[in-house]
Amino acid sequence: MTQATDTPPSRSGLAATLDRYFGITKRGSTHGREFRGGLVTFFTMAYIVVLNPLIIGGFSKDAAALDVEGSWLDAAQVGAATSLTAGVMTILFGLIANLPYGIAAGLGINSFLAVSVVGQVTWAEAMGLVVINGVIIVILASTGLRTLVFNAVPRQLKIAITVGIGLFIAFIGLVNSGFVTGTPAGPPVQLGSAGSVATLPTLTFVIGLILMGVLMARKVRGALLIGIVGTTVLAIALEALLKLGPAFENEGGWSLNVPQIPGQVFALPDLSLIGNVDLFGSFERIGALGATMLVFTLVFTNFFDAMGTLTGLTATAGLADKNGDVPRLKRALIVEGVGAIAGGAASVSSNTIFVDSASGVGEGARTGLANVYTGLFFVMAMFLTPLTQAVPLEVAAAALVVVGAMMMAQIKEIDFADFSVALPAFMTIAVMPFTYSIANGIGAGFISWVLVQSLSGNWRRVSPLLWIVALGFVVYFARGPLESVLGL
């Protein structure tokens, strides 16, 4: 790279050092492309700073996910910790793995914690499970066992799990928006209120969903962030004009937080949630078996989501070697596991590689330098957490549905013509939303895969390791009667 003669030596030296460390020229990139790629990745991922506090946090006790003791996480604190953790882990991933993939709180796991876990344990205990999950992932990655376990699960089931989580997330969004509601009698669910979209907040969700969908279809950078901001502005205008208020005070009002212009935009981040973790309290509260199965679900979800995302992004970036392997794979998997530990320790849920990083790759990012820029932008976002209070749940729900649709796209890779594959895949996909549990879907898929494949003469398709995992799920599903029999 030719430098002008009047370039200050220090700047020239820094540029040369960065080039050597990250291999920018070697990978066919430039400093400018890395900066633009990092910026685009941030704008594409930045919705997590708004969305994560709304999923696992709240602004009052009656507008938050309550744990077993009735405690809740403050949304502003979650937003600040989400930004900091994403910033630090994204920079660390760039420096160590030298890959342009952002890391932040994963949507699947945060929804799992808010919906399926904290009803059994406290938030501190739930985050302790996330930390344990991260430690296990680091150990698996360090010893090479992560690759062994990954290879034991059939590709069709891996895809079905991703699709099932997508459908589960979308269903949560539809319910949170009021687009899908329960019925006093008759069918378990219905459209809106008495079969109609009858409230302005739900209509706002529909408008947000269409806006985000159009932006995604047109491949607009930062489509989800733009959609969240644009629909929130609409929601604030509707509230200012019509004074809808919260739903618990006025039928037809906003489900949780009322969209209003925040009193301030900038604020010093409140990082008091960091370190609020109880590592082993959940084992005492719900027993070793129940806590172990929750950890297994977290590990499995983290494990395959990150592996699939890492492989797909590397192929898209053209960074895979001739055998299709990811460069610095072991380092990448270790750092990703550390992200889970950091996310639990900061009370923001497990941090993992974001597929949204594909936008930065499309902009030209090829090295970890892009991650350094992305991470710095996340750190700066800590000072904007008051903005999260303006976003109503109905707007966040639209983003959940869009993300769910993105994850559902992989269903085309499942061979439904082979019924020994179709039934386990279907059970995995269907059981997750229908039972409101990712763990149940994974268990149903594993057990049905082992039994259908073995009894239909395809026992060679079943790994011995899968038999062990399936047996564990049998015990998990029967834990109620077993605990009664054993007097636990």
N, C-alpha and C positions, 0 to 999 in steps of 0.2 A: 504494500500500500504506500504510494508516494506521498511524502509529507512536504508541505510548503516550507520554504527556507525560514520564514518568520514564525514558525510554530514554536512555542516555548518548549525547551528541552524536557521540562517535567511532564508536560502534557503528552509529548511524543513518547516519553519513556513509559507513561501509564498506558497509552494506547498499545504500545508494543508488548507490554507485559500482559495485558488482557488478551491480546491476540494469541500469544504463546500459551497462556494458561487454558483458555477456552477453545483454542483451535479454530478461531473464527474464520480465518482465510482458508484453512485446510478443509473446512466443511462448506466452503463456497458462500459464506455469508459476509456481512459487513457490520460495523458498529451501528450504523444507521438502521439496518434491518433488524438487528437485535433489539434496539430501543423501541422501534415501531411494533415489533412482534410482542414485546413485553407489555407495552401499553394496551394493545388490542386484547391480549389475554386477560389483563386486569379488568378492562371494561366488560369483557364477556363473562368473567367470573364474579364481578363485584356484587351481583345480586345476592350472593350468599351472605354478605354483611347485613343485608336487609332481611333476607328470608330466614336465616338460622335463628335469630332472636325471636321471630314470630312462631317458629316451630317448637323450640324447646323452652322459650321464655315467655314473658308477658309483662303487662304494665300494671297489673293489680291481681289480687288473688283470684278474683272471679273472671279473669281474662288471661289465664295461663294454664299450662299443663301442671297439675298438682301431683306431688309424689304421695307415697303411702301415708305420710305424716301431715299432708296438707301444705307442704312448703313448695315454693316456686322460685324460678330464676328470673331476675330482673332483666328485661329486654335490653336496656341500655348497657348494662354490664356484660351481657352476652355478646352484644354487638362489638364492644371494645375488645373483648378477649378474642372474638372470632377474627377480627382484623389483625391483631397482633400475632396470633398463632399462625394464621395463613401467611403473613409477611415473613416471619422468622423461618417457617418450614419451607416456604417456596425458595427463599434465598439459600437455605442450607442444601436443598435438593439441587439447585443450580450449581453451587460450589463443589459439591461432592460427586454427584452423578453426571454433571455437565449435560443435562438434557433440558429442553425448554418447556417443561410441563409444570403448571401451577399446582399447588397443594392447598386444600382448604377443607372445612368441615363437610363431610359427605352427606348428601341428602337422604340416602336410604337409611343410614344408621341413625341420624338424628330423629327421623320420623319413627323409627323402631323404638328408640329410647322414650320418646314422648308418648307413644301410643301403647306400647307393649311392656315396657320395663318399669317405669316409675310408679305404676299402679301397685307394684309389688315391693319396691324398695325406695329409699330416699334418693334425691338427686346426687348427693355426695357418694352414696353407695353405687349408683348407676355409673357414675364417672370412674369409680374404682374398677368396675368391670371393664370399662373401656381401656383403662391403663393396663390391666392384666392382659386384655386382648392384644394390645400393642407389644407388650413384652413377649408374648408367645409368637407373634408375627416376626419380631426381630430374631428370636431364637431359630425359628423355622428358616428364615432367610439366611442367617449366618451359617447354619449347618448344612444347607442344601436340601433340607426336608421339605421346604415349601414347593420346590419343583416336583418332588416325589408325590406329594399329596395332590398337587394340581393335576398331575398326569393320571392319577387314580380315578378321578371323576370324569365320566364321559362328556365329551364336548356338547352333546345335545342337552344334558342336564345343566351344564354351565350356562348355556344360552337361555334355557328355560328359567333359571333363577334370575338372570338379569331382566328378562321379560316380565316375570312375576313381580319383581320389585317395582318395575315401571308401572304395572297395573295397580299395585298397592298404593304407590305414591299418588297416582292419578285419582284413585278412589277417595283417598284422604282429601285431596283438593276439591273434589266434587261435593263431598259431605261438608267440609269446612265452609264452602261458599253458599250453602243452602240450596244448591242445584239439585242435590239428592238428599232426601230426608226420610226419617222413619215414619211408619204409619201406626195409628192406634190399634188397628186390626187389619187383617187381610195381608197383602204382600209385605215383606220385610222393609222394602224401600219404595219410594215414589219420586216423581219429578217435582221439585220445588215444594210449594204449599198447596195441598189438595190437588196435585197433578198439574200445577201451573207455575211458571216463573212469575211470582207475584210481588216481589220486592225490588226496590231500586238497588240495594247492595248486591243482590244476586244478578241483576241486570248489569251492574258494573263488572262483576266477574265475567260475564259472557262477553262484554265489550273488550275487557282486558285479554281474555283468551283469544279472541279473534285478532286483536292487534298484535299480540305476541306471535300468533301463528303466521300471520301475514309477513311480519318482519323476519321470522325464521325461514319462511319459504323463499323470501327474496334475498336470503343470506346476508342480512344486515348485521354488521359487527355490533355486538352488545345488544342483541335483539331483546333478550329477557330484561336487561337493565332498563333499556329504553321503554319497554312495555310497562314495567313496574312503575317507573317515574311518571310516564304519561297517564296511566290509569289512576294513579294516586292523585294527580292534579285534578282529574275529573271527579274523583271521590271527594276531594276537599271542596271543590266548587259545589257539588250536590249538597254536601253537609252544610255549607255556609248559607245556601239558598233555602233549604227545606228543613233544616234542624232535625234530622232523622233520629239522632241520638243512638244509644246502645240498645240492642235487642231486648235485654232484660228489663228495660224501662218502657220501650215502645215497640210493639209488634211491627215488624218491617224495618227495624233499625239494623245497625251494624253488629255483626256477630261478636266481635271482641272490641278492639280499640277503635275509637271514633276518629276518622281522618280529619286532622286539623293542622293548620300551619304551626310549626313548632315555635315556641317562644325564643329559642336560640338555635343557631345552626352549628356553631363551633362550641366545643366543650372539652375540658380535660378528661381523658378517658378514665373510667372507674374500673380498675383491674382487680377488684377485691375478690372476684370469683376464683382467681388463679390459686391453686393449691387447696381448694375446698373439696377434698377427695377422701373417701373412706375406702381403703383398698379391700378389706375383707369383711366389712359389715354385712354385705348382702348374703354371705355364706351362713352367717348366724341368723339372719332374718328369715330367709326362705329355704335354708338347707343347702347342703353341698351339691345335691343333684340338680336342684332348680337353678342355682347360680352357675353351675358348670355348663348346663345346657344353654343358658343365656350367653356365656362367654363363647361357647362353641358357635352360636349363631353369629355373634359379632366377628369372630375370627374368620368364619367361612365367608361372610358377606364382604369384609375387608379384603380378604385373601383374593377372591376371584374377580372382584370389581377392579382392584388395582392391577392384577396381572393382565386382564383383558384390555384395560385402558392403555397400559404401558405398551403392550404389543401392538395395538392398533395405531397409537400415535406415532410410534417409532417407524412403522411401515409407511404411514402417511408422510412423515418427514423425510423418508428415504435414508434413514440413519441405520437401518438394520444391516448386518453383514450378509455375506453370500449364503449363509445357512438360515437367514431370517432371524438371527438372534439379536437381542437388544444389547448395545454396548454398555459396559459397566452395570450389567443386570444385578449382580449381587449387591453392589453399593446402592443402586436405586431401590431395591426391595428393602434393604436395611433402613434407609432413610424414610421410606414410606411407613415402615413399622414404627419408627421413632415419631412420625407424625401422629399416629394413633395414640401413643403415650402422651405426647404434648397436648393433643386435643382433650384427652380425658383429664389431664392435670390442670388444664385451663377451664374446665367445665363447659366446653363448647362442642363436645362430641368428637369422634374420631376424625382426624384429618387424613385425606387420601388424595391421590392424583385425580385431577379433573379432566374429563374428556373435552370440556370447553376449551382446553389449551390448543385444540386443533385450529382454532381461529388464529392464534398467534403463529402457529406453524404455517398456516396459509399465508400469513403476512410476511413470511420469510425467516422467522426465528429458527435457528438450528443449534444453538448452544445454550449452556446454562447462564450466559450473560443476560439473556432475555428474562430469565427467572429472577435475576438480581433486581432488574428494573420493576418487574411485576411485584415482587416482595416489598420494595420500597414504597410503591403506590398503596399497597395494603396497609403498611404501617401508618402512612399519612391519613388513611381513611378512618383510623381510630378516633380522630378528632371531629368526626362528622356523625357520631352515633345518635345525636338528638333527632336526626332526620328519620331514623327508623320508626319513631313514634307516630309519624304521619301516615304510615302505610297500613291500611286496613287488612284484615285477614282475607277478605274476599279477593283482593289484588294478589296477595301471596299465593292464594289457592290456584289462581290462573297459571302462575308460573309452575306450580307443582304438576298441574295437568300437562303442560307443555313438556316438562322434563320427563314425565311418565311416557308421553307419546314418543319421545326420542329413544327411550330405553326399549319400548315395545317394538321398535323397527327391526330388531334382530330376530323376531319370530319367523321371518322368512327363511332362516337358516335351519329350522327344525324340520326333520323329515317326518311329516305327519302321515305319509303313505305307509310307513312301517308302524303298526299299532303297538308293537312292543316298545317303541320309542314314544309314540303319540300319547299313550295313556299316562306314563310317568311325567312327561313334559306338561301335559294338560293339568295333572294333579298339582304339580309344582306351581303353575301359573294361576290356577283357579283358587286353590286353598289359601294363598296369601291374602288376597283382598276379602274373600268370603269369610275368613276367620279373623281378619284384621291382625294377622301375625306372619311375619317373614319366617320365623322359626317353624311354624306349622307347615308352611308351604315347602320348605326345604326337606323337612322330615317326611312328608307325604310323598315327595318326589323320590327320595332315596329308597324308602321302603318299597314303593311300587316298582321302581326300577329293578331292585334286587330280586323281588319275587316274580315279576312278569318275565324278566329276561331268563331267569333260572328255570322256571317251570315251563317256559315255551321252548326250551332246548338251546338257549343262547347263554348258558352259564359261563362260557369263556369270556363273555363281555363284562362280567362282573369281577372287579378287583376284590381281593380278600380284605383290603382296607375299607372298601365300601360296605362289606358285610358288617364289619365292626361298627362303623358309623350308623348303619341302619338299625342294628341291634340297640345301640344307644338311644336312638329315637323311639324305638318301641317302648323302652323303659320310660322315656320321657313322657310319651303320650299316656302311659298307664300309671304315671306317678301318683295320681290321686288314690286309686284303689290300693296300689302297692303301699303307700304311706299308711293307709288305714289298716291294712293287714299287718304291717310291721310295727304299727303303733307309733309312727313318727309324728 
